Amino acid sequence: MKAQRTRSQEKVFQLLKTLNRAISAQELYIEIRHSSQNMGLATVYRSLEALKLEGSVKVRTLANGEAVYSLVQADQHHLTCVNCGQSFPVNECPVHDLEDKLENSYHFKVYYHTLEFFGLCQQCQLKNH
């Protein structure tokens, strides 16, 4: 049985649901402050961590090292350019069957998975020639 969420965790969860996009903890903190809610940055981080541990929020590290958070809905995969940092979503999931096999073999509950390829986008390839 899942533990009851704190008010802060529920506020963060609802805001992520409303935004429906990946966002950094700092940006989330600013959004909360703009909505006239009083919550410290440390509380935002603690709430995100608790939501991650319950399997409701996922974290993705961008090419620049920044962590962004979003709700766990569907698995998302990306092609990320190491030069300009632009990220392109990939709709196919070549590892979904592997996820099921790993869950069964290791008795491990998978909340989500990410797949990311790093390289050069078409524009950066053209600039380098």
C-alpha positions in Angstrom: 0.0 0.0 0.0 1.3 3.4 -0.9 2.0 6.0 1.8 -0.3 9.0 1.9 1.2 12.0 0.0 2.0 15.2 1.9 0.3 18.4 0.8 3.5 19.5 -0.8 3.9 16.3 -2.8 0.3 16.6 -3.9 0.8 20.2 -5.0 3.9 19.2 -7.0 2.1 16.2 -8.5 -0.9 18.4 -9.6 1.3 21.1 -11.1 3.3 18.5 -13.1 -0.1 17.1 -14.3 -1.3 20.6 -15.3 2.0 21.5 -17.1 2.1 18.1 -18.9 5.8 18.6 -19.8 9.2 17.9 -18.4 10.4 20.7 -16.1 13.4 21.3 -13.8 13.0 21.5 -10.1 14.0 25.2 -10.2 11.4 26.0 -12.9 8.8 24.0 -10.9 9.7 26.1 -7.8 9.2 29.3 -9.9 5.8 28.0 -11.1 4.7 27.3 -7.6 5.8 30.8 -6.4 3.9 32.4 -9.4 0.7 30.5 -8.3 1.0 32.3 -4.9 1.9 29.1 -3.0 4.6 29.2 -0.4 7.0 26.3 -0.8 10.8 26.3 -0.5 13.1 24.8 -3.1 14.3 22.1 -0.7 10.6 21.0 -0.3 10.2 20.9 -4.0 13.2 18.6 -4.3 12.0 16.4 -1.4 8.5 16.2 -2.9 9.9 15.2 -6.4 12.1 12.5 -4.7 9.2 11.1 -2.8 7.0 11.0 -6.0 9.9 9.4 -7.9 10.2 6.7 -5.2 6.4 6.0 -5.4 6.7 5.6 -9.2 4.6 8.6 -10.1 7.4 10.9 -11.4 10.4 10.2 -13.6 13.6 12.1 -14.0 15.6 12.6 -17.2 19.1 14.1 -17.4 19.5 16.4 -20.4 22.7 16.7 -22.4 23.7 19.8 -20.4 23.4 17.8 -17.1 20.2 19.4 -16.0 17.6 17.1 -14.5 14.0 17.5 -15.6 10.9 15.8 -14.1 7.6 14.7 -15.5 4.8 12.4 -14.6 5.2 8.7 -15.5 2.7 8.2 -18.4 4.2 6.5 -21.3 7.8 5.6 -21.8 9.6 8.2 -23.8 12.7 7.9 -26.0 14.9 10.5 -27.5 17.6 11.3 -30.0 19.7 14.1 -28.4 22.3 16.2 -30.2 25.5 16.5 -28.2 26.4 19.7 -30.0 23.3 21.9 -29.8 21.4 19.9 -27.1 18.2 19.6 -29.1 16.2 16.5 -28.3 13.9 14.7 -30.7 11.3 12.2 -29.4 11.3 8.7 -30.8 7.9 7.0 -31.0 9.0 3.4 -31.3 9.9 1.3 -28.3 12.4 -1.5 -29.2 12.8 -2.6 -25.6 9.3 -3.0 -24.3 9.5 -6.8 -24.5 12.8 -6.7 -22.7 11.1 -4.7 -19.8 8.6 -7.5 -19.4 11.3 -10.2 -19.4 13.4 -8.3 -16.8 10.4 -7.9 -14.5 9.7 -11.6 -14.6 13.3 -12.8 -14.4 14.4 -10.5 -11.6 11.1 -10.0 -9.8 11.7 -6.3 -10.3 8.8 -3.8 -10.6 9.7 -1.4 -13.5 8.0 2.0 -13.2 9.3 3.3 -16.5 12.3 3.1 -18.7 14.1 5.6 -20.9 16.1 5.1 -24.0 18.3 7.9 -25.4 20.7 8.0 -28.3 23.4 10.7 -28.4 24.9 12.1 -31.6 24.7 15.0 -34.1 21.4 16.3 -35.4 21.1 17.1 -39.2 21.7 20.9 -38.7 24.9 20.3 -36.7 26.1 17.7 -39.2 25.7 20.3 -42.0 27.6 23.0 -40.0 30.5 20.6 -39.5 31.0 20.0 -43.2 
